[in-house]
Structures are given as structure tokens and as C-alpha cells.
Amino acid sequence: MGMNRDEQRTRPAALPPEIFNGDNAQAIYPREAGGGTWIACSSRGNLFALLNWYSAETDTLGPKIKTRGDLIPKLVYELDSRSTANRLVGIDFAGMHPFRVVGAFRGEKVLCEWRWDGKHLDCLRFAWGLMHWFSSSLSDSSAAQFRGRTCAAATSDETISMQEWLQRLHKSHDPGPGPYSICMHRPDAATVSYTQVECTPRGIFMDYLGGPPCETASSAMQLPFRRVPRLLEPSAFRPR
């Protein structure tokens, strides 16, 4: 999985990935100074990504008093999609603006998307396969239209590895550097980081670029791994 993070240019830089311990697993993720994150993967191979949902109506929601970034640290240590759903149902979303949380559960081979529109929480389930999600504070639908075309065109390239394919895709400026290119550039906002996660029989690996993927080299950082009891299988984390 690969994910670009788009933010206001004035927002403070995030912290690079670290390993965190939970009751059922370990997790690895980059984070804000306050602890929130937009992407994380557990040592069970469960991966979560957070997107703001700008298409949902927000006029009647009032001020935002809870950050959406706190969601994933509460979910990433859950065992599976069922326990994740149960955990979400127990969270009070009052004061939290709309979001979409995508969960990829390797053990179950299922993709889930939970949507909070400010009033209701819904869940969509998808078959295991190639999927793309997009968001933009200008227009979610326009972002999906333009970036979807770029992704559709990129699927025809079978001459490179999946890792390189993802990296090239998230550097893309098609149809030109701007608000709806995958590597996004606006006067007030831009793509500020790229995170790539790979799950293999050898372990779980996270690459983190702390800047626009079109101009930033991969971070070279090695973190130790400590096995946690009750894991489904041994795993390893290696941000680099």
C-alpha cells in the first residue's frame, strides 16, 4: 500500500515512523506531535489509512473539537475486522468531522471502509484486490475523477515491480502539477509525505518520505523488532 498525505503548507512536519506496543500486537506508524496518525500497520498485518471526507455535509456539525488523527491508534491493535468494527461502534464521534477509515486485513483477505458523515457510521466491504481512495478539500469527486484516470492508465505498466509502480504513481503530476495531480501542489497546500507499506512472509516493512515524493529521498532508518506473545505469526518492522 502507498499513501500520499496532503496538508496545508503551514502545518508542522510530522514525526517519522516508530514502533508502539499494544495489548494484542505491535504497530508502526508516523505521527503528529500530539500522537495522531493517518496510516499504521500492526504486526498482524492489519493496515489502516485515514482520509478526511469532504463530500459529507458539515454545515450543521458545529466546530471540530476532536481530531480524526486519534482514530487509528485506537484501532490498529485490534485482532481483525470484526473487533475493529466493534471498537468503532464504541467510540463517541461527537465533535469529530467526517472521515473515511480504510482497513486492509491480510489474514481475512478483506478490505473495509468505515464512513462517518457527522451523524451515521457505515461500513463497506470489498473483495481483496487493487483499490484506490482519494480526497481533496477542493472536491472529493474531482480528485477521484482526475486521479482515477491516472491510476487507470498506470495499471497497464507490467514492466516494473509493484513497489516501484506505487512509488512512480505517487510521484505523478498528471495531467500537470496542481490540485488534482496525485502528487499535489497548490499555493496553500501540497503533498507533504509518502508512506509505503509492504507485508511479506519475512515481515512488515514501512518506507517513509518526509516530503513531496517528487523531490524527496527515502528515509534511511532501522528500528528494532521485539516479538510480542500471541502473534498470529512472527513479523518484523523495518522503516527505511
GROMACS elastic network, one bead per residue, 0.5 to 0.9 nm:
[ bonds ]
;  ai    aj funct       b0    kb
    1    47     6  0.87814   500
    1   163     6  0.87526   500
    1   166     6  0.76668   500
    1   195     6  0.82263   500
    1   196     6  0.56385   500
    1   197     6  0.52597   500
    1   198     6  0.66585   500
    2   163     6  0.87777   500
    2   166     6  0.61785   500
    2   167     6  0.75109   500
    2   170     6  0.75164   500
    2   194     6  0.71809   500
    2   195     6  0.57457   500
    2   197     6  0.64681   500
    2   198     6  0.89026   500
    3    39     6  0.79730   500
    3    49     6  0.80581   500
    3   170     6  0.75205   500
    3   193     6  0.83711   500
    3   194     6  0.56821   500
    3   195     6  0.53461   500
    3   196     6  0.64586   500
    3   197     6  0.88828   500
    4   170     6  0.66330   500
    4   182     6  0.77904   500
    4   183     6  0.72881   500
    4   184     6  0.88257   500
    4   191     6  0.63398   500
    4   192     6  0.75775   500
    4   193     6  0.58883   500
    4   195     6  0.66084   500
    4   196     6  0.89241   500
    4   212     6  0.84203   500
    4   213     6  0.80986   500
    5    38     6  0.79672   500
    5   190     6  0.83712   500
    5   191     6  0.54870   500
    5   192     6  0.58306   500
    5   193     6  0.53825   500
    5   194     6  0.62969   500
    5   195     6  0.82141   500
    5   212     6  0.89120   500
    6   136     6  0.83158   500
    6   183     6  0.85144   500
    6   184     6  0.70337   500
    6   185     6  0.88750   500
    6   189     6  0.69300   500
    6   190     6  0.53643   500
    6   192     6  0.57064   500
    6   193     6  0.74815   500
    7    10     6  0.83018   500
    7    11     6  0.68654   500
    7   188     6  0.86898   500
    7   189     6  0.54684   500
    7   190     6  0.58412   500
    7   191     6  0.64142   500
    7   192     6  0.64072   500
    8    11     6  0.55124   500
    8   188     6  0.58662   500
    8   190     6  0.65647   500
    8   191     6  0.87791   500
    8   192     6  0.85788   500
    9    12     6  0.81948   500
    9   187     6  0.82732   500
    9   188     6  0.58949   500
    9   190     6  0.64422   500
    9   191     6  0.88904   500
    9   192     6  0.79452   500
   10    13     6  0.89454   500
   10   188     6  0.80541   500
   10   189     6  0.81014   500
   11    14     6  0.87579   500
   12    32     6  0.83642   500
   12    33     6  0.86013   500
   13    32     6  0.77650   500
   13    33     6  0.86832   500
   13   192     6  0.80353   500
   13   210     6  0.79402   500
   13   211     6  0.87847   500
   14    30     6  0.70299   500
   14    31     6  0.57270   500
   14    33     6  0.67000   500
   14    37     6  0.89467   500
   14   193     6  0.86950   500
   14   210     6  0.77545   500
   15    18     6  0.85879   500
   15    30     6  0.56735   500
   15    31     6  0.53171   500
   15    32     6  0.60657   500
   15    33     6  0.67974   500
   15   210     6  0.84076   500
   16    29     6  0.76191   500
   16    31     6  0.68632   500
   16   208     6  0.69943   500
   16   209     6  0.85056   500
   16   210     6  0.72586   500
   16   219     6  0.86189   500
   16   239     6  0.89744   500
   17    28     6  0.61969   500
   17    31     6  0.70577   500
   17    40     6  0.89800   500
   17   206     6  0.79706   500
   17   207     6  0.86546   500
   17   208     6  0.73019   500
   17   239     6  0.69147   500
   18    27     6  0.82506   500
   18    28     6  0.54912   500
   18    29     6  0.58252   500
   18    30     6  0.64687   500
   18    31     6  0.85577   500
   18   223     6  0.74541   500
   18   239     6  0.82056   500
   19    26     6  0.67848   500
   19    27     6  0.56214   500
   19    29     6  0.69437   500
   19   223     6  0.76742   500
   19   224     6  0.84549   500
   19   225     6  0.80282   500
   19   237     6  0.78921   500
   20    25     6  0.88431   500
   20    26     6  0.56264   500
   20    27     6  0.52204   500
   20    28     6  0.61835   500
   20    29     6  0.81972   500
   21    24     6  0.84173   500
   21    25     6  0.65182   500
   21    27     6  0.64371   500
   21    28     6  0.89424   500
   21    77     6  0.84977   500
   21   228     6  0.84976   500
   22    25     6  0.53133   500
   22    26     6  0.55736   500
   22    27     6  0.74796   500
   22    76     6  0.87256   500
   22    77     6  0.58846   500
   23    26     6  0.81034   500
   23    77     6  0.70262   500
   23    78     6  0.87282   500
   24    44     6  0.89628   500
   24    77     6  0.58767   500
   24    78     6  0.68801   500
   24    79     6  0.69996   500
   24   228     6  0.79366   500
   24   229     6  0.80145   500
   24   230     6  0.70489   500
   24   231     6  0.73776   500
   25    42     6  0.63684   500
   25    43     6  0.57750   500
   25    44     6  0.68096   500
   25    76     6  0.85186   500
   25    77     6  0.55809   500
   25    78     6  0.79710   500
   25    79     6  0.82617   500
   25   227     6  0.89764   500
   25   228     6  0.63781   500
   25   229     6  0.80957   500
   25   230     6  0.79558   500
   25   231     6  0.66150   500
   26    41     6  0.86016   500
   26    42     6  0.56010   500
   26    43     6  0.53454   500
   26    44     6  0.81651   500
   26    76     6  0.86541   500
   26    77     6  0.69613   500
   26   226     6  0.86630   500
   26   227     6  0.84691   500
   26   228     6  0.71005   500
   27    40     6  0.67332   500
   27    41     6  0.55712   500
   27    43     6  0.59485   500
   27    44     6  0.87424   500
   27    73     6  0.86607   500
   27    76     6  0.68194   500
   27    77     6  0.69839   500
   27   237     6  0.86912   500
   28    39     6  0.88903   500
   28    40     6  0.57418   500
   28    41     6  0.56504   500
   28    42     6  0.64220   500
   28    43     6  0.81203   500
   28   206     6  0.79385   500
   28   237     6  0.73256   500
   28   239     6  0.86774   500
   29    37     6  0.70619   500
   29    38     6  0.83498   500
   29    39     6  0.62397   500
   29    41     6  0.67881   500
   29    42     6  0.89396   500
   29    73     6  0.89647   500
   29   206     6  0.82696   500
   30    35     6  0.89027   500
   30    36     6  0.86258   500
   30    37     6  0.63160   500
   30    38     6  0.79357   500
   30    39     6  0.72792   500
   30    40     6  0.74817   500
   30   195     6  0.85616   500
   30   208     6  0.80966   500
   31    34     6  0.77291   500
   31    35     6  0.55841   500
   31    36     6  0.54484   500
   31    38     6  0.74615   500
   31    39     6  0.84624   500
   31    69     6  0.85554   500
   32    35     6  0.52006   500
   32    36     6  0.52993   500
   32    37     6  0.61664   500
   32    69     6  0.81728   500
   33    36     6  0.75894   500
   34    70     6  0.88824   500
   35    69     6  0.78531   500
   35    70     6  0.71669   500
   35    73     6  0.81831   500
   36    67     6  0.78891   500
   36    68     6  0.77330   500
   36    71     6  0.75186   500
   36    72     6  0.75353   500
   36    73     6  0.69525   500
   37    40     6  0.73473   500
   37    49     6  0.86579   500
   37    50     6  0.80152   500
   37    68     6  0.85290   500
   37    70     6  0.67548   500
   37    71     6  0.79860   500
   37    72     6  0.65381   500
   37    73     6  0.71825   500
   38    48     6  0.79077   500
   38    49     6  0.55599   500
   38    51     6  0.73770   500
   38    68     6  0.85946   500
   38    69     6  0.60898   500
   38    70     6  0.88304   500
   38    71     6  0.86991   500
   38    72     6  0.70366   500
   39    47     6  0.74941   500
   39    48     6  0.55599   500
   39    50     6  0.63981   500
   39    72     6  0.72212   500
   39   195     6  0.79060   500
   40    46     6  0.84156   500
   40    47     6  0.57814   500
   40    48     6  0.54500   500
   40    49     6  0.67808   500
   40    72     6  0.70335   500
   40    73     6  0.78671   500
   40    76     6  0.67910   500
   40   197     6  0.87824   500
   41    44     6  0.80595   500
   41    45     6  0.62902   500
   41    46     6  0.55908   500
   41    48     6  0.63660   500
   41    49     6  0.89637   500
   41    76     6  0.66643   500
   41    77     6  0.88460   500
   41   197     6  0.77603   500
   41   204     6  0.81597   500
   41   206     6  0.86583   500
   42    45     6  0.54060   500
   42    46     6  0.53511   500
   42    47     6  0.64619   500
   42    48     6  0.88447   500
   42    76     6  0.59686   500
   42    77     6  0.63839   500
   42    78     6  0.86948   500
   42   204     6  0.85260   500
   43    46     6  0.73983   500
   43    77     6  0.86275   500
   43   203     6  0.82299   500
   43   204     6  0.71735   500
   43   228     6  0.87274   500
   43   231     6  0.74452   500
   43   232     6  0.87088   500
   43   233     6  0.84388   500
   43   234     6  0.79271   500
   43   235     6  0.57695   500
   43   236     6  0.72516   500
   43   237     6  0.78153   500
   44    47     6  0.88310   500
   44    77     6  0.85840   500
   44    79     6  0.76485   500
   44    80     6  0.88480   500
   44   105     6  0.86011   500
   44   106     6  0.80104   500
   44   107     6  0.78523   500
   44   231     6  0.66288   500
   44   232     6  0.64020   500
   44   233     6  0.72784   500
   44   234     6  0.85533   500
   44   235     6  0.75168   500
   45   104     6  0.82285   500
   45   105     6  0.66975   500
   45   106     6  0.56671   500
   45   107     6  0.72974   500
   45   199     6  0.66074   500
   45   203     6  0.87913   500
   45   204     6  0.71970   500
   45   235     6  0.83953   500
   46    76     6  0.70580   500
   46    77     6  0.84453   500
   46    78     6  0.84510   500
   46    79     6  0.82013   500
   46    80     6  0.74186   500
   46    81     6  0.87453   500
   46   103     6  0.70547   500
   46   104     6  0.57690   500
   46   106     6  0.60713   500
   46   107     6  0.79034   500
   47    76     6  0.71909   500
   47   102     6  0.81129   500
   47   103     6  0.56464   500
   47   104     6  0.50978   500
   47   105     6  0.65859   500
   47   106     6  0.81864   500
   47   197     6  0.85566   500
   48    72     6  0.66511   500
   48    75     6  0.81036   500
   48    76     6  0.68517   500
   48   101     6  0.67915   500
   48   102     6  0.55522   500
   48   104     6  0.64668   500
   48   105     6  0.88372   500
   49    72     6  0.75736   500
   49   100     6  0.83305   500
   49   101     6  0.57202   500
   49   102     6  0.51810   500
   49   103     6  0.66835   500
   49   104     6  0.87610   500
   50    68     6  0.80277   500
   50    69     6  0.76683   500
   50    71     6  0.83137   500
   50    72     6  0.74576   500
   50    99     6  0.71131   500
   50   100     6  0.59286   500
   50   102     6  0.64544   500
   51    68     6  0.89265   500
   51    99     6  0.57489   500
   51   100     6  0.51640   500
   51   101     6  0.63767   500
   51   102     6  0.81776   500
   51   133     6  0.83658   500
   51   134     6  0.77686   500
   51   135     6  0.65584   500
   52    68     6  0.81020   500
   52    97     6  0.80504   500
   52    98     6  0.63393   500
   52   100     6  0.62526   500
   52   101     6  0.87440   500
   52   135     6  0.66654   500
   52   136     6  0.80624   500
   52   137     6  0.82709   500
   53    56     6  0.60163   500
   53    97     6  0.81726   500
   53    98     6  0.51922   500
   53   100     6  0.60174   500
   53   115     6  0.81085   500
   53   116     6  0.81752   500
   53   117     6  0.76424   500
   53   135     6  0.67194   500
   53   136     6  0.82783   500
   53   137     6  0.84740   500
   53   140     6  0.75501   500
   54    57     6  0.76698   500
   54    58     6  0.82450   500
   54    98     6  0.71084   500
   54    99     6  0.79276   500
   54   135     6  0.71621   500
   54   136     6  0.69372   500
   54   137     6  0.59313   500
   54   138     6  0.80857   500
   54   139     6  0.70427   500
   54   140     6  0.62731   500
   55    58     6  0.87741   500
   55    98     6  0.86362   500
   55   117     6  0.87829   500
   55   135     6  0.87282   500
   55   137     6  0.87369   500
   55   139     6  0.71271   500
   55   140     6  0.59885   500
   55   141     6  0.76786   500
   56    98     6  0.64089   500
   56    99     6  0.85532   500
   56   116     6  0.85187   500
   56   117     6  0.54198   500
   56   118     6  0.77646   500
   57    60     6  0.75874   500
   57    61     6  0.82004   500
   57    98     6  0.82178   500
   57   117     6  0.70508   500
   57   118     6  0.77689   500
   58    61     6  0.52364   500
   58    62     6  0.76643   500
   58    97     6  0.72182   500
   58    98     6  0.75922   500
   58   117     6  0.80601   500
   58   118     6  0.71513   500
   59    62     6  0.71143   500
   60   118     6  0.88891   500
   61    64     6  0.80062   500
   61    94     6  0.88634   500
   61    95     6  0.74792   500
   61    96     6  0.85382   500
   61    97     6  0.73931   500
   61   118     6  0.65739   500
   61   119     6  0.85827   500
   62    65     6  0.89364   500
   62    95     6  0.74359   500
   62    97     6  0.89170   500
   63    95     6  0.68501   500
   63    96     6  0.85286   500
   63    97     6  0.84543   500
   64    67     6  0.74908   500
   64    94     6  0.89424   500
   64    95     6  0.52096   500
   64    96     6  0.56144   500
   64    97     6  0.60898   500
   65    94     6  0.83636   500
   65    96     6  0.63854   500
   65    97     6  0.86443   500
   66    69     6  0.88157   500
   66    70     6  0.83439   500
   66    93     6  0.78949   500
   66    94     6  0.78526   500
   66    95     6  0.54908   500
   66    97     6  0.79067   500
   67    70     6  0.60698   500
   67    71     6  0.81542   500
   67    95     6  0.85688   500
   67    96     6  0.63582   500
   67    97     6  0.81002   500
   68    71     6  0.57631   500
   68    72     6  0.84007   500
   68    96     6  0.65152   500
   68    97     6  0.74138   500
   68    98     6  0.84586   500
   68    99     6  0.72824   500
   69    72     6  0.66982   500
   69    73     6  0.80577   500
   70    73     6  0.59507   500
   70    74     6  0.68408   500
   71    74     6  0.53397   500
   71    75     6  0.64977   500
   71    76     6  0.88397   500
   71    88     6  0.86031   500
   71    91     6  0.88972   500
   71   101     6  0.85916   500
   72    76     6  0.57637   500
   72   101     6  0.81879   500
   73    76     6  0.56794   500
   73    77     6  0.76582   500
   74    77     6  0.71980   500
   74    78     6  0.83201   500
   74    87     6  0.80901   500
   74    88     6  0.87589   500
   75    78     6  0.57270   500
   75    83     6  0.88991   500
   75    84     6  0.60506   500
   75    85     6  0.89940   500
   75    87     6  0.70121   500
   75    88     6  0.76849   500
   76    79     6  0.84834   500
   76    84     6  0.81400   500
   77    80     6  0.89663   500
   77    84     6  0.87307   500
   78    81     6  0.79501   500
   78    82     6  0.88225   500
   78    83     6  0.59728   500
   78    84     6  0.56692   500
   78    87     6  0.80727   500
   79    82     6  0.80635   500
   79    83     6  0.61970   500
   79    84     6  0.73644   500
   80    83     6  0.55509   500
   80    84     6  0.61485   500
   80    85     6  0.87127   500
   80   105     6  0.67264   500
   80   107     6  0.80584   500
   80   108     6  0.77610   500
   81    85     6  0.61148   500
   81    86     6  0.86509   500
   81   103     6  0.77012   500
   81   104     6  0.85649   500
   81   105     6  0.67770   500
   81   108     6  0.81228   500
   81   110     6  0.83032   500
   81   111     6  0.87772   500
   81   112     6  0.76082   500
   82    85     6  0.51493   500
   82    86     6  0.63200   500
   82    87     6  0.86612   500
   83    87     6  0.60996   500
   83    88     6  0.86208   500
   84    87     6  0.50402   500
   84    88     6  0.62338   500
   84    89     6  0.87240   500
   84   103     6  0.89023   500
   85    88     6  0.51330   500
   85    89     6  0.62946   500
   85    90     6  0.88341   500
   85   114     6  0.84798   500
   85   123     6  0.83598   500
   86    89     6  0.52187   500
   86    90     6  0.65707   500
   87    90     6  0.53034   500
   87    91     6  0.67693   500
   88    91     6  0.53182   500
   88    92     6  0.85882   500
   88   114     6  0.88244   500
   88   121     6  0.86982   500
   89    92     6  0.80794   500
   89   121     6  0.80291   500
   92    95     6  0.86491   500
   92    96     6  0.87224   500
   93    96     6  0.52945   500
   93    97     6  0.81501   500
   93   116     6  0.82982   500
   93   118     6  0.77027   500
   93   119     6  0.85671   500
   94    97     6  0.83730   500
   94   118     6  0.77144   500
   94   119     6  0.84528   500
   95   118     6  0.83121   500
   96    99     6  0.84977   500
   96   116     6  0.89388   500
   96   118     6  0.70929   500
   97   116     6  0.79637   500
   97   117     6  0.74632   500
   97   118     6  0.59071   500
   98   115     6  0.74764   500
   98   116     6  0.51428   500
   98   118     6  0.53000   500
   98   119     6  0.87428   500
   99   114     6  0.81660   500
   99   115     6  0.59475   500
   99   116     6  0.54239   500
   99   117     6  0.69078   500
   99   118     6  0.84602   500
  100   113     6  0.65586   500
  100   114     6  0.55731   500
  100   116     6  0.65239   500
  100   117     6  0.87340   500
  101   112     6  0.81002   500
  101   113     6  0.56012   500
  101   114     6  0.51599   500
  101   115     6  0.66482   500
  101   116     6  0.87321   500
  102   111     6  0.72242   500
  102   112     6  0.56944   500
  102   114     6  0.64909   500
  102   115     6  0.88921   500
  102   133     6  0.87007   500
  103   110     6  0.83090   500
  103   111     6  0.57424   500
  103   112     6  0.50444   500
  103   113     6  0.62889   500
  103   114     6  0.82198   500
  104   108     6  0.87777   500
  104   109     6  0.76114   500
  104   110     6  0.62273   500
  104   112     6  0.65383   500
  104   113     6  0.89211   500
  104   128     6  0.84455   500
  105   108     6  0.55458   500
  105   109     6  0.57844   500
  105   110     6  0.55424   500
  105   111     6  0.63573   500
  105   112     6  0.81633   500
  106   110     6  0.69736   500
  106   111     6  0.86610   500
  106   128     6  0.87641   500
  106   199     6  0.84990   500
  107   110     6  0.81601   500
  108   111     6  0.87673   500
  108   128     6  0.89222   500
  109   127     6  0.74587   500
  109   128     6  0.53317   500
  109   129     6  0.87023   500
  110   125     6  0.70947   500
  110   126     6  0.62638   500
  110   127     6  0.56530   500
  110   128     6  0.50704   500
  110   129     6  0.85495   500
  111   124     6  0.83698   500
  111   125     6  0.57712   500
  111   126     6  0.50424   500
  111   127     6  0.63503   500
  111   128     6  0.60766   500
  111   129     6  0.82689   500
  111   131     6  0.89612   500
  112   123     6  0.68237   500
  112   124     6  0.56314   500
  112   126     6  0.61898   500
  112   127     6  0.89520   500
  113   122     6  0.82121   500
  113   123     6  0.56312   500
  113   124     6  0.50510   500
  113   125     6  0.64118   500
  113   126     6  0.81895   500
  114   121     6  0.67763   500
  114   122     6  0.56166   500
  114   124     6  0.63982   500
  114   125     6  0.88306   500
  115   120     6  0.78959   500
  115   121     6  0.55033   500
  115   122     6  0.52018   500
  115   123     6  0.63510   500
  115   124     6  0.81874   500
  116   119     6  0.68705   500
  116   120     6  0.56665   500
  116   122     6  0.66657   500
  117   120     6  0.58285   500
  117   121     6  0.69300   500
  117   122     6  0.86853   500
  118   121     6  0.81436   500
  126   129     6  0.81855   500
  126   131     6  0.89811   500
  128   131     6  0.86982   500
  132   144     6  0.88321   500
  132   148     6  0.77122   500
  132   151     6  0.79812   500
  133   144     6  0.74917   500
  133   148     6  0.87618   500
  134   140     6  0.66832   500
  134   141     6  0.84595   500
  134   143     6  0.61952   500
  134   144     6  0.55654   500
  134   147     6  0.75903   500
  134   148     6  0.83634   500
  134   182     6  0.88615   500
  135   138     6  0.87135   500
  135   139     6  0.73289   500
  135   141     6  0.79604   500
  135   142     6  0.89230   500
  135   143     6  0.62327   500
  135   144     6  0.72854   500
  136   139     6  0.52312   500
  136   141     6  0.83234   500
  136   142     6  0.81271   500
  136   143     6  0.60703   500
  136   144     6  0.87894   500
  136   179     6  0.81134   500
  136   180     6  0.78658   500
  137   140     6  0.69821   500
  138   142     6  0.81142   500
  138   143     6  0.82898   500
  138   179     6  0.80025   500
  139   142     6  0.52917   500
  139   143     6  0.61862   500
  139   144     6  0.86084   500
  140   143     6  0.51253   500
  140   144     6  0.61558   500
  140   145     6  0.86421   500
  141   144     6  0.50697   500
  141   145     6  0.61646   500
  141   146     6  0.87908   500
  142   146     6  0.61754   500
  142   147     6  0.82528   500
  142   180     6  0.73013   500
  143   146     6  0.54597   500
  143   147     6  0.56948   500
  143   148     6  0.76758   500
  143   179     6  0.81517   500
  143   180     6  0.52852   500
  143   181     6  0.79712   500
  143   182     6  0.84950   500
  144   147     6  0.54097   500
  144   148     6  0.52447   500
  144   149     6  0.82283   500
  144   180     6  0.85184   500
  145   148     6  0.52202   500
  145   149     6  0.64105   500
  145   150     6  0.89992   500
  145   180     6  0.88002   500
  146   149     6  0.53935   500
  146   150     6  0.67052   500
  146   174     6  0.83929   500
  146   175     6  0.79609   500
  146   180     6  0.61899   500
  146   181     6  0.71840   500
  146   182     6  0.86141   500
  147   150     6  0.50375   500
  147   151     6  0.62828   500
  147   152     6  0.86085   500
  147   174     6  0.80716   500
  147   175     6  0.89879   500
  147   180     6  0.65326   500
  147   181     6  0.62419   500
  147   182     6  0.58997   500
  148   151     6  0.50942   500
  148   152     6  0.60740   500
  148   153     6  0.86008   500
  149   152     6  0.50701   500
  149   153     6  0.61986   500
  149   154     6  0.85905   500
  150   153     6  0.52595   500
  150   154     6  0.62032   500
  150   155     6  0.89130   500
  150   169     6  0.79680   500
  150   172     6  0.80316   500
  150   174     6  0.66033   500
  150   175     6  0.80469   500
  150   181     6  0.83888   500
  150   182     6  0.80277   500
  151   154     6  0.50058   500
  151   155     6  0.63840   500
  151   169     6  0.71955   500
  152   155     6  0.55030   500
  152   156     6  0.76722   500
  153   156     6  0.61189   500
  153   157     6  0.81745   500
  154   157     6  0.58021   500
  154   165     6  0.79749   500
  154   169     6  0.71145   500
  155   158     6  0.75617   500
  155   165     6  0.86957   500
  157   160     6  0.70413   500
  157   165     6  0.78680   500
  158   161     6  0.77009   500
  158   162     6  0.87520   500
  158   165     6  0.86997   500
  160   163     6  0.82186   500
  160   164     6  0.63199   500
  160   165     6  0.62586   500
  161   164     6  0.53187   500
  161   165     6  0.60275   500
  161   166     6  0.86389   500
  162   166     6  0.60870   500
  162   167     6  0.85796   500
  163   166     6  0.53191   500
  163   167     6  0.63641   500
  163   168     6  0.87662   500
  163   196     6  0.82996   500
  163   198     6  0.81959   500
  164   167     6  0.50507   500
  164   168     6  0.61045   500
  164   169     6  0.84759   500
  165   168     6  0.52496   500
  165   169     6  0.60986   500
  165   170     6  0.87124   500
  166   169     6  0.50676   500
  166   170     6  0.62342   500
  166   171     6  0.86981   500
  166   196     6  0.81261   500
  167   170     6  0.53100   500
  167   171     6  0.63619   500
  167   172     6  0.88411   500
  167   194     6  0.86932   500
  167   196     6  0.81274   500
  167   213     6  0.78537   500
  168   171     6  0.51585   500
  168   172     6  0.63498   500
  168   213     6  0.88645   500
  168   214     6  0.87823   500
  169   172     6  0.52386   500
  169   173     6  0.89359   500
  169   182     6  0.74364   500
  169   183     6  0.84810   500
  170   173     6  0.86201   500
  170   182     6  0.58344   500
  170   183     6  0.58122   500
  170   194     6  0.76336   500
  170   213     6  0.68054   500
  170   214     6  0.80611   500
  171   181     6  0.89899   500
  171   182     6  0.69296   500
  171   183     6  0.52465   500
  171   184     6  0.89700   500
  171   212     6  0.79474   500
  171   213     6  0.53171   500
  171   215     6  0.85078   500
  172   175     6  0.85783   500
  172   176     6  0.85045   500
  172   177     6  0.82760   500
  172   181     6  0.66526   500
  172   182     6  0.56532   500
  172   183     6  0.55662   500
  172   184     6  0.87125   500
  172   213     6  0.89122   500
  172   214     6  0.75870   500
  173   178     6  0.73506   500
  173   180     6  0.85386   500
  173   182     6  0.62642   500
  173   183     6  0.57753   500
  173   184     6  0.73842   500
  173   185     6  0.88195   500
  173   214     6  0.85736   500
  174   177     6  0.67892   500
  174   178     6  0.86826   500
  174   180     6  0.84506   500
  174   181     6  0.55265   500
  174   182     6  0.74535   500
  174   183     6  0.86854   500
  175   178     6  0.83755   500
  175   180     6  0.84039   500
  175   181     6  0.66190   500
  176   180     6  0.85503   500
  176   181     6  0.64973   500
  177   180     6  0.79310   500
  177   181     6  0.58361   500
  177   182     6  0.86389   500
  177   183     6  0.73817   500
  177   184     6  0.66018   500
  177   185     6  0.59621   500
  177   186     6  0.84920   500
  178   181     6  0.55456   500
  178   182     6  0.87565   500
  178   183     6  0.81665   500
  178   184     6  0.56814   500
  178   186     6  0.59184   500
  178   190     6  0.88860   500
  179   182     6  0.84463   500
  179   183     6  0.86823   500
  179   184     6  0.54016   500
  179   185     6  0.56299   500
  179   186     6  0.55902   500
  179   189     6  0.85842   500
  179   190     6  0.81118   500
  180   183     6  0.81460   500
  180   184     6  0.62529   500
  180   185     6  0.82189   500
  181   184     6  0.51182   500
  181   185     6  0.76060   500
  182   191     6  0.84070   500
  183   190     6  0.77518   500
  183   191     6  0.58267   500
  183   212     6  0.71231   500
  183   213     6  0.70689   500
  183   214     6  0.70586   500
  184   189     6  0.79514   500
  184   190     6  0.51648   500
  184   191     6  0.51317   500
  184   192     6  0.88527   500
  184   212     6  0.84402   500
  185   188     6  0.84076   500
  185   189     6  0.64665   500
  185   191     6  0.66506   500
  186   189     6  0.50197   500
  186   190     6  0.56891   500
  187   190     6  0.77986   500
  189   192     6  0.85094   500
  190   212     6  0.76496   500
  191   194     6  0.78983   500
  191   211     6  0.73043   500
  191   212     6  0.53262   500
  191   213     6  0.77755   500
  192   209     6  0.85866   500
  192   210     6  0.67526   500
  192   212     6  0.50187   500
  192   213     6  0.80511   500
  193   208     6  0.73493   500
  193   209     6  0.53883   500
  193   212     6  0.53998   500
  193   213     6  0.66156   500
  193   216     6  0.86507   500
  194   207     6  0.81576   500
  194   208     6  0.59002   500
  194   209     6  0.50515   500
  194   210     6  0.68693   500
  194   211     6  0.71456   500
  194   212     6  0.70434   500
  194   213     6  0.60127   500
  195   206     6  0.70072   500
  195   207     6  0.57432   500
  195   209     6  0.63721   500
  195   210     6  0.86030   500
  196   205     6  0.81264   500
  196   206     6  0.56337   500
  196   207     6  0.50947   500
  196   208     6  0.65276   500
  196   209     6  0.87560   500
  197   204     6  0.71397   500
  197   205     6  0.56524   500
  197   207     6  0.65024   500
  197   208     6  0.88755   500
  198   203     6  0.82778   500
  198   204     6  0.57267   500
  198   205     6  0.51564   500
  198   206     6  0.65274   500
  198   207     6  0.86030   500
  199   202     6  0.80055   500
  199   203     6  0.60644   500
  199   205     6  0.65100   500
  199   206     6  0.89718   500
  200   203     6  0.52464   500
  200   204     6  0.61859   500
  200   205     6  0.81843   500
  200   235     6  0.87918   500
  201   204     6  0.82713   500
  201   234     6  0.88811   500
  201   235     6  0.79244   500
  202   234     6  0.84124   500
  202   235     6  0.68048   500
  202   236     6  0.71155   500
  203   234     6  0.73924   500
  203   237     6  0.64366   500
  203   238     6  0.83232   500
  204   235     6  0.62572   500
  204   236     6  0.54156   500
  204   237     6  0.50770   500
  204   238     6  0.69727   500
  205   236     6  0.73257   500
  205   237     6  0.52514   500
  205   239     6  0.59103   500
  205   240     6  0.80942   500
  206   237     6  0.70779   500
  206   238     6  0.60946   500
  206   240     6  0.68149   500
  207   218     6  0.67094   500
  207   219     6  0.70787   500
  207   220     6  0.86077   500
  207   221     6  0.89821   500
  207   238     6  0.80461   500
  207   239     6  0.51730   500
  207   240     6  0.52331   500
  208   211     6  0.89886   500
  208   218     6  0.60983   500
  208   219     6  0.59344   500
  208   220     6  0.88266   500
  208   239     6  0.70044   500
  208   240     6  0.69544   500
  209   212     6  0.74120   500
  209   213     6  0.65616   500
  209   216     6  0.62551   500
  209   217     6  0.64207   500
  209   219     6  0.59003   500
  210   213     6  0.82706   500
  210   216     6  0.71467   500
  210   217     6  0.84018   500
  210   218     6  0.79103   500
  210   219     6  0.74592   500
  211   214     6  0.85183   500
  211   215     6  0.74238   500
  211   216     6  0.55970   500
  211   217     6  0.84431   500
  212   215     6  0.57445   500
  212   216     6  0.58497   500
  213   216     6  0.52303   500
  213   217     6  0.75477   500
  213   218     6  0.86723   500
  214   217     6  0.88541   500
  216   219     6  0.87966   500
  217   220     6  0.89513   500
  218   240     6  0.68307   500
  219   239     6  0.78649   500
  219   240     6  0.53306   500
  220   239     6  0.75006   500
  221   238     6  0.78355   500
  221   239     6  0.57638   500
  222   237     6  0.86829   500
  222   238     6  0.57818   500
  222   239     6  0.57960   500
  222   240     6  0.59419   500
  223   237     6  0.70212   500
  223   238     6  0.58271   500
  223   239     6  0.65988   500
  223   240     6  0.85556   500
  224   236     6  0.83602   500
  224   237     6  0.73733   500
  224   238     6  0.75569   500
  225   235     6  0.83107   500
  225   236     6  0.58013   500
  225   237     6  0.60556   500
  225   238     6  0.80230   500
  226   236     6  0.81207   500
  227   231     6  0.80304   500
  227   234     6  0.69691   500
  227   235     6  0.75995   500
  227   236     6  0.81977   500
  228   231     6  0.62868   500
  228   234     6  0.85800   500
  230   233     6  0.83956   500
  231   234     6  0.66176   500
  231   235     6  0.83703   500
